[in-house]
Amino acid sequence: MGPRTVAKLLEFEQNAVPAVNRLRQLRSEARGGSPAGSDEEIRLAVDAVCAAVEGLQGLMTERQIAATCADLRIWQAAGCEGVPHFDSTRDAVPAPEDGEAAAFVGPVTLPNSDRHDVHIEAFSVIREDPDSTPLLQATYPHPKAVFQSTRLLSASRGLREGNCVVFFPENIPAATRCTDQNFAWFFFNRHTEIYAHTLAITERLCGPGSPFAGEDELVSADVGAEDTYQARCVWGYMHDYFHHTGPRPLDQHLAIKTTWRPGLLEELKVDMKSAIACFEEKVPYGEIVFEYILLERLLRYPAQPEPLRNFDAGTGFALGTWLASQGLFTRDDQGRSVLGTKGRIVESVRELVRLIEEIEATEDDAAYRSGAVDFLFGTLLRRPEAKPDRYGGPLAPLNLWGSEVHV
């Protein structure tokens, strides 16, 4: 990064982030009836956010700055009520090149962070592709790749407090439906802290060492921060690569595959295809990534708050139900959760992938959606008992996840 970029990133952290946090605080106080959150104070807070954004030339493009300020002003004129629509901002966010910094200011839904309210957020990143990119591209050529491996640099409260590692155009509230994924920022440096939490959950549920049958220790434990970043980037590449394979590639069916139930099967499918490749092929950091995929999705995701409303938790419960039905996710005599051998898990999830892609081969969209729903609720998850729950929990025994889940 050049000195101008460094200066702009510092300006972003010192001006944009505090202005956004202040706006969030005032809106929260207004909802609580505090006089500190008056309409005039909120209006002035939006002015401060706009002023901060207008000073970010060199970090944001002129188009992004203009779109962000215009969308903020429209929302301000409407009294800052409800969830704002930021269509223009969404369409102006760039896909940074390797080594390039970028920033975003605007409303965004944050998976695994804020669970209910949508706030104006601010965050900056620098893109840093993994060292293995040439090898991955040669082995798994992906000309449609639009995702960016990034390091999160500074961020407002919403992003800092949760476990969100993704930023897609469909996460930006808009009046029009997102049909093209022009960018996808992944904050992979956050994985070091997140995976430490996953390892702690794994030990509490399964005891020390490896939960996989026939292995004493996890290869993904005690990995340094830089190797963790590199390995997490590999997972991201493989995940995105497999999104673009199969009967219904994501880029050609984005609208239907970003709906909740077909989307859940899509996420489960591409991660299982990634795990299979990491186990059977010469993928950089493959042994580590295999454990990342299985333990994150199976054990940490279901431990998210309000899991019956959480998309990723649903994938974890679905995977756990499938493995339990094959005798590969069980409880031992000491009440610990146990996994089968990695080889048997791979063979099991290969069949799961086959079944999901068999549903995807249905050409009619309505029939595909119906088949996905029937498979999801007939094989993997219980139907929701009441709104706003998305599902009713796993079909497998809930005690497999111990006290880590609250449903």
C-alpha positions in Angstrom: 0.0 0.0 0.0 1.2 3.5 -0.8 1.3 6.3 1.8 -1.9 7.9 0.3 -3.8 4.7 0.8 -2.5 4.3 4.3 -3.6 7.8 5.1 -7.0 7.2 3.7 -7.4 4.0 5.7 -6.5 5.9 8.9 -8.9 8.7 8.0 -11.6 6.0 7.5 -10.9 4.5 10.9 -10.9 7.9 12.6 -13.8 9.6 10.8 -16.2 7.2 9.1 -16.2 4.4 11.7 -17.0 6.7 14.7 -19.6 8.6 12.7 -21.4 5.3 11.8 -21.2 4.1 15.4 -22.6 7.4 16.6 -25.5 7.1 14.2 -26.3 3.6 15.4 -26.2 4.7 19.1 -28.6 7.6 18.4 -31.1 5.5 16.6 -31.0 2.9 19.4 -31.5 5.6 22.0 -34.4 7.0 19.9 -36.1 3.6 19.9 -35.6 3.5 23.6 -37.3 6.8 24.2 -34.2 8.7 25.2 -34.1 12.4 24.3 -30.5 11.9 23.2 -31.8 10.3 20.0 -33.8 13.2 18.7 -34.7 13.6 15.0 -32.4 16.5 14.7 -29.5 14.7 16.3 -30.0 11.7 13.9 -30.2 14.0 10.9 -26.9 15.7 12.0 -25.4 12.2 12.5 -26.2 11.3 8.9 -24.6 14.6 7.8 -21.5 13.5 9.6 -21.5 10.1 7.9 -21.9 11.8 4.5 -19.0 14.2 5.2 -16.8 11.3 6.2 -17.6 9.4 3.0 -17.1 12.5 0.8 -13.5 12.7 2.1 -12.6 9.1 1.0 -11.4 9.8 -2.5 -8.6 7.3 -3.2 -10.1 4.6 -1.0 -13.6 4.7 -2.6 -14.3 5.4 -6.3 -16.0 8.7 -7.1 -19.0 6.6 -8.2 -19.2 4.7 -4.9 -18.9 8.0 -2.9 -21.7 9.7 -4.9 -24.0 6.7 -4.7 -23.5 6.2 -1.0 -24.1 9.9 -0.2 -27.2 10.0 -2.5 -28.7 6.9 -0.8 -28.0 8.3 2.6 -29.7 11.6 1.7 -32.8 9.8 0.4 -33.0 7.8 3.7 -32.4 10.9 5.7 -35.2 12.7 3.9 -37.5 9.8 4.8 -36.8 10.4 8.5 -34.2 7.6 8.8 -37.1 5.2 9.4 -37.0 1.5 8.6 -34.5 -0.4 6.5 -33.1 1.9 3.8 -32.8 0.8 0.1 -29.2 1.3 -1.2 -29.6 0.0 -4.8 -27.2 2.6 -6.2 -24.6 1.9 -3.6 -24.9 -1.9 -4.1 -24.2 -1.5 -7.8 -21.2 0.8 -7.2 -19.2 -1.4 -4.8 -16.0 -2.6 -6.5 -14.3 -5.9 -6.5 -10.8 -4.8 -5.4 -7.7 -6.2 -7.1 -5.1 -8.2 -5.2 -3.2 -5.8 -3.0 -5.8 -3.0 -3.3 -7.7 -1.5 -0.3 -11.5 -0.9 -0.4 -14.2 0.3 2.0 -18.0 0.3 2.4 -20.4 2.5 4.2 -24.1 1.6 4.2 -26.8 -0.8 5.5 -25.9 -4.4 5.4 -27.2 -7.7 6.9 -24.4 -9.4 8.7 -24.6 -13.2 8.8 -23.7 -14.5 12.3 -23.6 -11.0 13.7 -26.6 -8.7 14.2 -29.6 -11.1 14.2 -32.5 -8.7 13.8 -31.8 -5.0 13.0 -30.1 -3.7 10.0 -27.8 -0.8 10.7 -25.5 1.5 8.7 -22.1 -0.1 8.9 -18.6 1.0 7.9 -15.6 -1.3 7.2 -12.4 -1.3 5.3 -10.3 -4.2 3.8 -7.3 -5.0 1.8 -7.4 -7.8 -0.7 -4.6 -10.4 -0.2 -4.9 -13.5 -2.4 -3.3 -16.7 -1.0 0.2 -17.7 -2.1 -1.4 -20.9 -3.6 -3.6 -18.9 -6.0 -1.6 -19.9 -9.2 -1.7 -23.6 -8.2 -5.4 -23.5 -7.4 -6.3 -21.7 -10.6 -4.3 -24.3 -12.6 -5.8 -27.3 -10.9 -9.4 -25.9 -10.4 -9.7 -23.3 -13.2 -12.4 -20.8 -12.2 -12.8 -18.0 -14.8 -15.9 -16.7 -13.2 -14.4 -16.2 -9.8 -15.7 -12.9 -8.3 -14.7 -13.4 -4.7 -12.0 -11.5 -2.9 -9.8 -12.9 -0.1 -9.4 -9.9 2.2 -8.1 -8.8 5.6 -10.6 -6.8 7.6 -8.8 -3.6 8.7 -11.3 -1.5 10.6 -15.0 -1.8 11.1 -18.0 -0.4 13.0 -19.7 -2.1 15.9 -22.0 -4.5 14.1 -19.2 -6.2 12.2 -16.7 -6.1 15.1 -19.1 -7.8 17.5 -20.2 -10.8 15.5 -18.6 -13.6 13.5 -19.5 -12.4 10.0 -16.8 -13.2 7.4 -18.7 -12.4 4.2 -20.0 -9.4 2.3 -22.1 -9.9 -0.8 -24.3 -7.6 -2.9 -27.3 -9.5 -1.7 -26.5 -8.5 1.9 -27.2 -4.8 1.0 -30.9 -4.0 1.4 -32.3 -2.8 -1.9 -35.6 -2.3 -3.7 -34.5 -4.5 -6.6 -33.5 -8.1 -6.4 -29.8 -9.0 -6.8 -29.3 -11.1 -9.9 -25.5 -10.6 -10.3 -22.8 -11.1 -7.8 -20.3 -8.5 -8.9 -18.2 -8.7 -5.7 -17.8 -10.9 -2.7 -15.5 -9.8 0.1 -14.4 -12.5 2.6 -12.7 -11.4 5.8 -10.5 -14.4 6.2 -8.1 -12.9 8.8 -11.1 -13.2 11.3 -10.8 -17.0 11.1 -8.0 -17.2 13.6 -10.2 -16.1 16.4 -13.3 -17.8 15.1 -11.6 -21.2 14.8 -10.2 -21.0 18.3 -13.8 -20.8 19.4 -14.6 -23.8 17.2 -11.8 -25.8 18.7 -13.1 -25.0 22.2 -16.6 -26.2 21.3 -15.1 -29.4 19.8 -13.2 -30.1 23.0 -16.2 -29.5 25.2 -18.4 -31.8 23.1 -15.9 -34.5 22.1 -13.1 -34.3 24.6 -9.4 -33.5 23.9 -7.6 -34.6 20.8 -9.4 -35.5 17.5 -13.1 -36.4 17.4 -12.4 -38.4 14.2 -12.2 -42.1 14.7 -8.6 -43.5 14.5 -6.9 -40.1 15.0 -5.4 -38.8 18.2 -4.8 -35.1 17.3 -6.4 -32.5 14.9 -4.0 -31.3 12.2 -5.9 -27.9 12.3 -5.0 -27.2 16.0 -2.1 -25.0 16.9 -1.7 -23.5 13.4 -0.1 -20.0 13.2 -2.1 -17.0 12.2 -0.5 -16.7 8.7 -1.0 -20.3 7.8 -4.6 -20.1 9.2 -5.2 -17.2 6.8 -3.7 -19.0 3.9 -5.7 -22.2 4.6 -8.9 -20.3 5.0 -8.3 -18.6 1.7 -8.0 -22.0 0.1 -11.3 -23.0 1.6 -12.9 -19.9 0.2 -11.5 -20.6 -3.3 -12.7 -24.2 -3.3 -16.1 -23.2 -1.9 -16.6 -20.7 -4.7 -15.2 -23.0 -7.4 -17.8 -25.6 -6.5 -20.6 -23.0 -6.5 -20.0 -22.9 -10.2 -20.2 -26.6 -10.9 -23.1 -29.1 -11.1 -26.5 -28.9 -12.9 -27.3 -25.4 -11.6 -24.2 -23.2 -11.3 -24.8 -20.4 -8.8 -24.0 -17.5 -11.2 -26.7 -18.8 -13.6 -29.3 -19.4 -10.8 -28.5 -16.7 -8.3 -32.0 -15.6 -7.5 -33.4 -19.0 -6.6 -30.2 -20.2 -4.9 -30.1 -17.2 -2.6 -33.6 -18.2 -1.2 -33.4 -19.9 2.1 -34.2 -23.6 1.5 -32.5 -24.2 -1.9 -29.7 -22.0 -0.6 -29.1 -24.2 2.4 -28.7 -27.3 0.3 -26.4 -25.3 -2.0 -24.1 -24.3 0.8 -24.0 -27.8 2.2 -23.3 -29.3 -1.2 -20.4 -27.0 -2.1 -18.7 -27.4 1.3 -19.0 -31.2 1.1 -17.5 -31.2 -2.5 -14.7 -29.0 -1.1 -14.1 -31.5 1.8 -14.0 -34.4 -0.6 -11.5 -32.7 -2.8 -9.4 -31.7 0.2 -9.3 -35.4 1.4 -8.7 -37.1 -2.0 -6.7 -34.6 -4.0 -3.5 -32.5 -3.6 -5.2 -29.3 -2.3 -2.8 -26.8 -0.6 -3.5 -27.1 3.2 -6.0 -29.8 2.3 -5.8 -31.7 5.6 -6.4 -28.5 7.6 -9.2 -27.3 5.4 -11.0 -30.6 5.6 -11.2 -30.2 9.4 -12.2 -26.5 9.1 -15.1 -27.5 6.9 -16.4 -30.4 9.0 -15.9 -28.8 12.5 -17.1 -25.3 11.6 -20.2 -26.4 9.9 -21.1 -29.4 12.1 -20.2 -28.1 15.6 -19.8 -24.3 15.6 -22.6 -23.1 13.3 -25.4 -24.8 15.4 -24.0 -23.0 18.5 -25.0 -19.6 16.9 -27.6 -17.6 18.9 -31.2 -18.4 17.8 -30.1 -21.3 15.6 -33.6 -22.0 14.3 -33.4 -18.6 12.5 -29.8 -18.9 11.5 -29.0 -20.1 7.9 -25.5 -21.5 8.8 -26.9 -23.3 11.9 -29.4 -25.0 9.6 -26.6 -26.4 7.4 -24.8 -27.7 10.5 -27.9 -29.5 11.8 -28.6 -30.9 8.3 -25.0 -32.3 8.1 -25.2 -33.7 11.6 -28.5 -35.4 10.8 -27.1 -36.9 7.6 -23.9 -38.2 9.4 -26.0 -39.5 12.3 -28.2 -41.5 10.0 -25.0 -43.2 8.7 -23.7 -43.9 12.2 -20.9 -41.4 11.7 -22.0 -38.9 14.4 -22.8 -40.6 17.6 -22.5 -40.4 21.4 -20.2 -42.7 23.4 -20.7 -44.2 26.8 -19.1 -41.1 28.4 -21.6 -38.8 26.7 -19.1 -37.4 24.3 -19.9 -36.8 20.6 -17.8 -38.9 18.2 -17.3 -38.8 14.5 -16.5 -41.7 12.2 -13.3 -41.9 10.2 -12.6 -39.2 7.7 -12.7 -41.8 4.9 -16.1 -43.0 5.8 -17.4 -39.4 6.2 -16.2 -38.6 2.7 -18.0 -41.6 1.2 -21.1 -40.6 3.1 -21.2 -37.0 2.0 -20.4 -38.0 -1.5 -23.8 -39.7 -1.6 -25.4 -36.5 0.0 -23.9 -34.4 -2.8 -25.3 -36.9 -5.4 -28.8 -36.6 -4.0 -28.7 -32.8 -3.9 -27.4 -32.6 -7.5 -30.1 -35.0 -8.6 -32.6 -32.5 -7.3 -30.8 -29.7 -9.1 -31.0 -31.6 -12.4 -34.8 -30.8 -12.4 -35.1 -28.2 -15.1 -38.3 -26.5 -13.9 -37.6 -23.9 -11.2 -40.8 -24.5 -9.2 -40.2 -28.3 -9.3 -36.6 -27.8 -8.3 -37.6 -25.6 -5.3 -40.3 -28.1 -4.3 -37.8 -31.0 -4.5 -35.3 -29.1 -2.4 -37.9 -28.3 0.3 -39.1 -31.9 0.4 -35.6 -33.3 0.7 -34.6 -30.8 3.3 -37.6 -31.4 5.6 -38.1 -35.1 4.7 -34.5 -36.1 5.4 -32.5 -33.6 7.3 -34.5 -31.0 9.3 -37.8 -30.7 11.1 -40.3 -28.3 9.7 -40.7 -25.0 11.7 -43.4 -25.0 14.3 -44.0 -21.2 14.2 -42.6 -18.1 12.6 -40.1 -16.5 12.6 -38.2 -19.9 12.9 -37.0 -21.2 9.6 -36.9 -24.9 10.7 -37.6 -26.9 13.8 -34.2 -28.3 14.5 -32.4 -31.4 13.3 -34.0 -34.8 12.7 -31.0 -36.3 14.5 -31.1 -36.3 18.4 -30.4 -32.8 19.6 -28.1 -34.1 22.4 -25.4 -34.8 19.8 -24.7 -31.1 20.0 -24.8 -31.2 23.8 -25.5 -28.0 25.7 -23.9 -25.9 23.0 -27.2 -25.3 21.2 -30.3 -23.6 22.5 -33.5 -24.4 20.5 
